[in-house]
Amino acid sequence: MSLDALQSFLLAHRTDLMTRTTEHLNLVALALLAAAAVGLPLAVVLRSRRGAATVFLGFAGIIQTVPSLALLSVMLPLFGLGRETAVVALFLYALLPVMRNTLVGLGGVDAAVVDTARGMGMSPAQLFWTVELPLALPTIFAGLRTAAVICVGIATLSALVGAGGLGVFIFRGIATSQPAIIFLGAVPAALLALGLDGALGLAQHFMLRYPRRVTAIGGLVLAGCVLSVWRPGTDAPLLFGFTSSFVQRADGYEAWRKHYGLPALRYNELNSSLLYDALHRGEVDVACGFSTDGLIASYGLRPLVDDRHFFPHYDAALLARAELFERIPALRPLLEKLTGAISEQAMRQLNLRVDQDGVTPEMAAREFLRNWTRAAGIDWQEARANNKRFDLDAPDLVIGAMITTEQYILGSIIEQLIDGATAWNAELKSGLGGTAICFEALQRGNIDLCPEYGGSLAMTVLKTNNDPVVMSRLSDAGQLNAWLTAEFARLHHLAWMAPLGYSRSYTLLVRSDDSRFIEIKTVSDLKSRIEGLH
């Protein structure tokens, strides 16, 4: 990227960058100040109680071992979407370095110095404030600086629970395969960590010289962070829920909003797995989901009709390395039998079996294969599919699947079909982050094939965002699939196979029991409602 292009890029994102940086700083500052307010006094109290100190440090140490995403997920039902969940999780992560360093610093004061101060007639309070605390200050600040750097890093994940911050850019970039957007979040986060570390270093330096002034400045910072949490009422009456990819995509939020003539909307960016829960619990009013997701029926959500036909059809199909079919020629005819085998209703039912009935994706895939292989005349042995060979050094092929229920099911269908109908041994590698990651894995040979969606590949891999000709093809499934087949073969030596039979399209959703939307059936109706509420 040239200097002029970089300048233009930063200017185009300057407002959003300032907003997300402020959000990130607020999250970290609130968590760090809370950890200091709790951890410092607690450590002072516990320094003479070794047993209790061990218990508290052990608890804080256990929290440190919990993966960040897991802790955020645990906090989510307790505090809901938004800043509170993120701040509580960051506070728990910051507690250990603050408490441990305070205990180590106070415990490391030379006993001879303490005895000398006592011999001079100092009271316990005088001894603490004038002798022990100043000597322990470097170690205490080292703990605060460590906690600050930890919080800056973990706070990037707060975007997944609607808390904002610089992680929003990172997840947008990952979802749409745009490294520049990833760096827009990652570089400021790194600079923020360095800045906070340096600022705390300066605070440590001046604390000994001007303790009252530094304390007063710290109080002002705390007041500023508290005030930043309070937000006056907004004139945007409805809160929307969108995924990061929908916000960033050329065929996403901005294009959709302009197509329908909607005003700027207030929205939270959420992980797709949290989007439906947020709408179900009333934490957002309208959400943009996917037409085949089982949680739509499970939570009693109602799709709004895309009456102006903005959203394209994203046909599901298999994307494979051409080398795979050269190596195993008999595999392609088997996989081609899946063409048109899964309707949108069938896919929705499979998702529902997992999301509502609680069966595993493997079981849902097995139920589908029992019926479909019999009807298709395929000699599929369920026992052979169940008895996988784990004695091999490596599988014959690896199937990739993204981190959604639907992808788990599709990956399991392909894996069990191959295991039960051929002598080949397939392995499913699920939980991949998105289209861009799956594509990179195919390019590097980490996986051999994966279920994908035509529109997503066109937008995020083949970079068709600004090509009006290709954009027009998105609404014509036949043209799009023919173009994808030719382009992937020509550019990447990949095979885009015929569609599986359904399209996973975006769809606007509301709660069926929400009285505000009883008369609203289409997106145009929603637009009229929004205009009436302003």
C-alpha positions in Angstrom: 0.0 0.0 0.0 1.4 3.4 -1.1 1.7 6.3 1.3 -1.2 8.1 -0.5 -3.3 5.0 -0.3 -2.6 4.6 3.4 -3.5 8.2 4.1 -6.7 7.8 2.2 -7.5 4.6 4.0 -6.9 6.1 7.4 -8.9 9.2 6.6 -11.8 7.1 5.4 -11.8 5.2 8.8 -10.7 8.0 11.1 -14.1 8.5 12.8 -14.7 4.8 13.4 -11.1 4.4 14.5 -11.3 7.1 17.1 -14.6 5.7 18.4 -13.3 2.1 18.7 -10.0 3.3 20.3 -12.0 5.2 22.9 -14.2 2.2 23.6 -11.1 0.0 23.9 -9.4 2.4 26.3 -12.5 2.7 28.4 -12.8 -1.0 28.8 -9.2 -1.4 29.8 -9.2 1.6 32.1 -12.4 0.6 33.9 -11.1 -3.0 34.4 -7.7 -1.9 35.5 -9.0 0.7 38.0 -11.4 -1.8 39.4 -8.6 -4.4 39.8 -6.5 -1.8 41.6 -9.4 -0.7 43.8 -10.0 -4.3 44.9 -6.6 -5.9 44.5 -4.4 -3.4 46.3 -6.4 -3.1 49.6 -7.1 -6.8 49.6 -3.4 -7.6 49.2 -2.5 -5.2 52.0 -5.0 -6.9 54.3 -3.8 -10.4 53.3 -0.1 -9.8 53.6 0.0 -11.0 57.2 -2.5 -13.8 56.5 -0.6 -16.3 54.4 -3.3 -19.0 54.3 -6.0 -16.6 53.1 -3.6 -15.0 50.6 -2.8 -18.4 49.1 -6.5 -19.1 48.7 -7.2 -15.7 47.0 -4.1 -16.0 44.7 -5.1 -19.5 43.8 -8.6 -18.3 42.8 -7.1 -15.5 40.7 -4.7 -18.0 39.2 -7.5 -20.3 38.2 -9.2 -17.4 36.4 -6.1 -16.8 34.5 -6.1 -20.3 33.1 -9.7 -20.0 31.7 -9.6 -19.2 28.0 -10.8 -15.7 27.3 -13.7 -16.7 25.0 -14.9 -19.2 27.6 -14.9 -16.6 30.4 -16.8 -14.1 28.2 -19.3 -16.8 27.5 -19.7 -17.6 31.2 -20.2 -13.9 32.0 -22.7 -13.3 29.2 -25.8 -14.9 30.9 -25.0 -13.0 34.1 -24.4 -9.5 32.7 -25.8 -9.6 29.2 -24.4 -8.1 26.0 -22.2 -5.1 26.1 -19.6 -3.4 28.2 -20.4 -4.9 31.6 -19.6 -8.4 30.5 -16.3 -7.3 29.0 -15.3 -5.2 32.0 -16.0 -7.9 34.6 -14.0 -10.5 32.6 -11.1 -8.1 32.2 -11.2 -7.2 35.9 -10.9 -10.9 36.8 -7.9 -11.3 34.5 -6.2 -8.1 35.9 -6.7 -9.2 39.5 -3.8 -11.8 39.7 -0.9 -9.6 38.6 -2.1 -6.7 40.8 -2.6 -8.8 43.9 0.5 -11.0 43.5 2.9 -8.1 42.8 1.5 -6.1 45.7 2.0 -9.0 48.1 5.5 -9.7 46.7 6.5 -6.0 46.9 5.3 -5.5 50.5 6.8 -8.8 51.5 10.1 -8.0 50.0 10.8 -4.9 52.1 14.0 -5.4 54.1 13.1 -6.5 57.6 16.0 -4.4 59.0 14.5 -1.2 57.5 11.1 -2.0 59.1 12.7 -2.6 62.5 14.6 0.6 62.2 11.4 2.6 61.4 9.6 0.9 64.4 12.6 1.8 66.6 12.2 5.4 65.6 8.6 5.3 67.0 6.6 5.1 63.8 3.0 3.9 64.1 1.8 1.1 61.8 0.2 3.6 59.5 3.3 5.8 59.3 5.4 2.7 58.7 3.2 1.6 55.8 2.8 5.0 54.0 6.3 6.3 54.5 8.4 3.2 54.4 6.8 0.0 53.1 4.6 1.4 50.3 7.4 3.6 48.7 9.8 0.7 48.7 7.2 -1.7 47.3 6.0 0.8 44.7 8.2 -0.4 41.7 6.9 -4.0 42.2 3.3 -2.9 42.6 3.5 -0.8 39.4 5.1 -3.7 37.5 1.9 -5.7 38.3 -0.3 -2.8 37.2 1.7 -2.5 33.9 1.4 -6.3 33.3 -2.3 -6.2 34.0 -2.7 -3.3 31.6 -1.0 -5.1 28.7 -3.0 -8.2 29.4 -6.3 -6.3 29.4 -5.5 -4.5 26.1 -4.9 -7.8 24.4 -7.9 -9.6 25.8 -10.2 -6.6 25.2 -10.0 -7.2 21.5 -12.3 -10.3 22.1 -14.9 -8.0 23.7 -16.2 -7.2 20.3 -17.8 -10.7 20.2 -20.1 -9.7 23.1 -21.1 -6.3 21.7 -18.7 -4.3 23.8 -17.0 -2.7 20.9 -13.3 -1.8 20.9 -10.5 -2.3 18.4 -11.4 -6.0 18.1 -14.3 -5.0 15.9 -11.9 -4.2 13.1 -10.0 -7.4 13.6 -13.1 -9.6 13.3 -14.4 -7.6 10.4 -11.1 -8.1 8.6 -11.0 -11.9 9.3 -14.6 -12.3 8.2 -14.0 -10.6 4.9 -10.4 -11.4 4.3 -9.2 -7.8 4.4 -5.7 -7.6 6.1 -5.8 -3.8 6.1 -8.9 -3.9 8.3 -7.2 -6.4 10.6 -4.2 -4.1 10.9 -6.6 -1.2 11.6 -7.5 -2.9 14.9 -4.2 -4.8 15.7 -1.7 -1.9 15.3 -3.6 0.7 17.4 -4.1 -2.1 20.1 -0.4 -2.7 20.2 0.3 1.0 20.4 -2.3 1.4 23.1 -0.6 -1.4 25.1 2.8 0.4 24.8 1.3 3.7 25.6 -0.4 2.5 28.8 2.7 0.7 29.9 4.7 3.9 29.4 2.1 6.1 31.1 2.1 3.8 34.2 5.9 3.9 34.1 5.7 7.7 34.3 3.1 7.6 37.0 5.4 5.4 39.0 8.3 7.9 38.6 6.2 10.9 39.7 4.3 9.0 42.4 7.2 9.3 44.8 7.7 13.0 44.1 4.2 14.2 43.8 1.9 11.6 45.4 -1.1 13.9 45.8 -1.0 15.2 42.3 -0.7 11.7 40.8 -3.6 10.5 43.0 -5.7 13.5 41.9 -4.9 12.8 38.2 -5.9 9.1 38.8 -9.2 10.2 40.3 -9.9 12.4 37.2 -9.1 9.5 34.9 -11.5 7.3 36.9 -14.3 9.9 36.8 -13.8 10.3 33.0 -14.1 6.5 32.5 -17.2 6.4 34.7 -18.8 9.3 32.8 -18.0 7.6 29.5 -20.1 4.6 30.5 -23.1 6.7 31.0 -24.8 7.5 27.7 -27.7 9.9 27.3 -30.8 8.8 25.5 -30.4 8.3 21.8 -32.9 9.3 19.1 -32.4 5.8 17.5 -35.3 3.8 19.0 -34.4 0.4 17.7 -31.1 -1.5 18.3 -30.0 -3.8 15.5 -27.7 -6.8 15.8 -25.3 -7.6 12.9 -22.3 -9.8 12.4 -18.9 -8.2 11.7 -18.9 -9.7 8.1 -22.3 -8.1 7.4 -21.1 -4.7 8.5 -17.9 -4.9 6.4 -19.1 -6.6 3.2 -19.8 -4.6 0.1 -23.2 -6.3 -0.1 -23.8 -5.8 3.6 -25.0 -3.1 6.0 -24.1 0.1 4.1 -25.3 -1.1 0.7 -28.5 -2.6 2.2 -29.2 0.6 4.2 -28.8 2.8 1.1 -30.8 0.3 -1.1 -33.8 0.7 1.2 -33.2 4.4 2.0 -32.8 3.8 5.7 -31.2 6.3 8.1 -28.0 5.5 10.0 -28.9 2.7 12.4 -27.8 2.0 15.9 -26.3 -1.5 16.1 -24.1 -4.0 18.0 -21.7 -6.2 16.1 -22.0 -9.7 17.5 -20.7 -13.2 16.9 -23.2 -15.2 14.8 -23.7 -17.7 17.6 -24.7 -14.9 20.0 -26.9 -13.0 17.6 -30.0 -15.2 18.0 -29.7 -15.3 21.8 -29.4 -11.5 21.9 -32.6 -11.1 19.8 -34.4 -13.8 21.8 -33.6 -12.1 25.1 -34.5 -8.7 23.8 -31.0 -7.3 24.0 -31.4 -6.2 20.3 -34.7 -5.5 18.5 -33.9 -6.6 15.0 -31.1 -9.0 13.8 -29.7 -10.0 10.5 -29.4 -13.8 10.5 -29.3 -16.5 7.9 -32.3 -18.2 6.2 -31.3 -21.8 7.0 -30.5 -21.4 10.7 -32.5 -23.6 13.0 -32.6 -21.1 15.8 -35.1 -19.0 13.8 -37.8 -21.6 14.5 -36.3 -22.6 17.9 -36.6 -19.1 19.3 -39.8 -18.2 17.5 -38.3 -15.5 15.3 -40.0 -14.2 12.2 -38.1 -13.3 9.0 -39.0 -10.0 7.2 -39.6 -10.2 3.5 -36.8 -8.7 1.4 -39.4 -7.0 -0.8 -36.9 -4.9 -2.7 -34.8 -8.0 -3.5 -31.5 -6.8 -2.1 -30.0 -10.0 -0.7 -28.5 -12.3 -3.3 -28.8 -16.1 -3.2 -25.7 -17.7 -1.7 -25.7 -21.3 -3.0 -24.0 -23.8 -0.8 -21.5 -26.1 -2.6 -18.2 -27.9 -2.1 -14.9 -26.2 -2.9 -12.0 -28.7 -3.3 -8.4 -28.8 -4.3 -8.2 -30.1 -7.9 -5.3 -32.2 -6.8 -7.7 -34.2 -4.6 -9.7 -35.5 -7.6 -6.5 -36.2 -9.5 -5.3 -38.3 -6.6 -8.6 -40.0 -5.9 -10.6 -39.9 -9.2 -13.5 -42.0 -7.9 -14.3 -39.4 -5.2 -15.7 -36.7 -7.5 -18.6 -38.8 -8.9 -19.6 -39.7 -5.3 -19.6 -36.1 -4.1 -21.5 -35.0 -7.3 -24.4 -37.1 -6.2 -25.0 -34.5 -3.4 -25.9 -32.0 -6.1 -29.4 -30.8 -5.3 -29.8 -33.3 -2.5 -30.3 -30.8 0.4 -33.2 -28.3 0.1 -33.4 -25.2 2.2 -36.2 -26.7 4.3 -34.1 -29.9 4.8 -31.1 -27.8 5.9 -33.2 -25.8 8.3 -34.5 -29.1 9.8 -31.0 -30.4 10.2 -30.0 -27.2 12.0 -33.1 -27.4 14.2 -32.2 -31.0 15.2 -29.0 -29.7 16.6 -30.0 -26.3 18.0 -33.4 -27.3 19.5 -33.4 -31.1 19.9 -29.9 -31.3 21.2 -28.6 -34.0 18.9 -24.9 -33.8 17.8 -24.1 -32.6 14.3 -22.7 -36.1 13.7 -26.0 -37.7 14.6 -28.0 -35.2 12.5 -25.7 -36.0 9.5 -26.1 -39.8 10.1 -29.9 -39.4 10.1 -29.7 -37.6 6.8 -27.4 -40.1 5.2 -29.6 -43.1 6.2 -32.5 -41.8 4.2 -30.6 -40.0 1.3 -28.2 -42.8 0.4 -31.0 -45.3 0.3 -33.0 -43.1 -2.1 -29.9 -42.3 -4.1 -28.9 -45.9 -4.5 -25.5 -45.5 -2.8 -24.0 -48.4 -1.0 -23.3 -46.6 2.3 -22.4 -48.8 5.3 -23.3 -47.0 8.6 -21.2 -49.4 10.6 -18.1 -48.6 8.5 -18.7 -44.9 8.8 -18.9 -45.3 12.6 -15.8 -47.5 12.9 -13.2 -45.0 11.7 -9.6 -46.1 11.4 -7.4 -44.2 13.8 -4.4 -46.4 13.3 -3.3 -44.6 10.2 -0.5 -42.1 10.3 -2.6 -39.6 8.3 -6.1 -39.5 6.8 -6.5 -39.9 3.1 -8.2 -36.4 2.9 -9.1 -33.6 5.3 -12.5 -31.8 5.3 -12.7 -28.2 6.6 -15.8 -26.7 8.2 -16.4 -23.2 9.7 -17.6 -22.6 13.2 -21.4 -22.7 12.7 -23.9 -25.5 13.3 -24.7 -25.8 9.6 -21.0 -26.2 8.7 -20.5 -28.8 11.4 -23.4 -30.8 9.9 -22.3 -30.4 6.3 -18.7 -31.4 7.2 -20.0 -34.5 9.1 -22.2 -35.5 6.1 -19.2 -35.4 3.8 -16.9 -37.2 6.2 -19.4 -40.0 7.0 -20.4 -40.4 3.3 -16.8 -41.0 2.3 -16.0 -43.2 5.3 -19.1 -45.3 4.8 -19.2 -45.6 1.0 -15.5 -45.8 0.1 -12.3 -47.4 1.4 -10.9 -43.9 2.0 -10.4 -42.4 5.5 -11.7 -38.8 5.8 -11.0 -36.5 8.8 -13.1 -33.5 9.7 -11.3 -30.4 10.9 -14.1 -28.1 12.2 -14.2 -24.8 13.9 -12.4 -22.8 11.2 -12.9 -19.1 11.6 -14.5 -18.2 8.2 -14.4 -18.2 4.4 -11.0 -16.5 4.3 -9.4 -19.0 6.7 -10.9 -22.0 4.8 -9.6 -20.7 1.5 -6.1 -20.2 2.9 -6.2 -23.7 4.3 -7.1 -25.1 0.9 -4.3 -23.1 -0.7 -1.8 -24.4 1.7 -3.0 -28.0 1.5 -4.1 -28.1 5.2 -7.5 -29.2 4.1 -8.7 -30.9 0.8 -12.3 -29.7 0.6 -14.9 -27.7 2.5 -18.5 -26.6 2.2 -18.8 -23.0 1.1 -21.2 -20.4 -0.2 -20.9 -18.8 -3.6 -21.6 -15.2 -2.8 -19.2 -15.3 0.2 -16.4 -16.6 -2.0 -17.1 -14.0 -4.7 -17.0 -11.1 -2.2 -14.2 -12.2 0.2 -11.9 -14.3 -1.9 -12.2 -13.2 -5.5 -12.4 -9.6 -4.4 -15.4 -8.5 -6.5 -16.5 -5.8 -4.2 -16.2 -3.0 -6.7 -17.0 -4.9 -9.9 -20.6 -4.0 -11.0 -20.6 -6.9 -13.5 -19.8 -9.5 -10.9 -22.2 -7.8 -8.4 -25.0 -8.2 -10.9 -24.2 -11.9 -11.2 -24.8 -12.4 -7.5 -28.5 -12.3 -8.1 -28.3 -14.9 -10.9 -27.3 -18.3 -9.4 -26.6 -19.9 -12.7 -24.2 -17.2 -13.9 -22.5 -16.9 -10.5 -21.8 -20.6 -10.2 -20.5 -20.8 -13.8 -18.2 -17.8 -13.2 -16.9 -19.3 -9.8 -16.1 -22.6 -11.5 -14.1 -20.9 -14.2 -12.3 -18.4 -11.9 -11.3 -20.9 -9.2 -10.0 -23.4 -11.8 -8.0 -20.6 -13.6 -6.6 -18.7 -10.7 -6.3 -21.2 -7.8 -6.5 -24.7 -9.2 -9.6 -25.3 -7.1 -12.8 -27.1 -8.1 -16.1 -25.3 -7.4 -18.7 -28.1 -7.6 -22.4 -27.9 -8.4 -24.7 -26.5 -5.7 -26.0 -28.8 -2.9 -29.6 -27.5 -3.5 -30.2 -24.6 -1.2 -29.1 -21.0 -0.6 -28.0 -19.6 2.8 -29.2 -16.0 2.4 -29.2 -13.1 4.8 -32.6 -12.4 6.4 -33.9 -9.7 8.8 -35.5 -11.1 11.9 -37.8 -9.9 14.7 -39.4 -11.7 17.6 -42.8 -13.1 16.8 -44.1 -11.9 20.2 -42.8 -8.4 19.9 -45.9 -6.2 19.7 -44.0 -3.4 17.9 -43.6 -5.6 14.8 -47.0 -7.3 14.5 -48.0 -5.3 11.5 -44.5 -5.3 10.0 -44.0 -7.9 7.3 -41.4 -6.5 5.0 -38.2 -4.5 5.2 -40.0 -1.6 3.7 -42.6 -1.8 6.5 -39.6 -1.7 8.9 -38.3 1.4 7.2 -41.7 3.1 7.6 -41.7 2.2 11.3 -38.2 3.6 11.8 -39.1 6.8 10.1 -42.3 7.1 12.2 -40.3 6.6 15.4 -37.8 9.4 14.7 
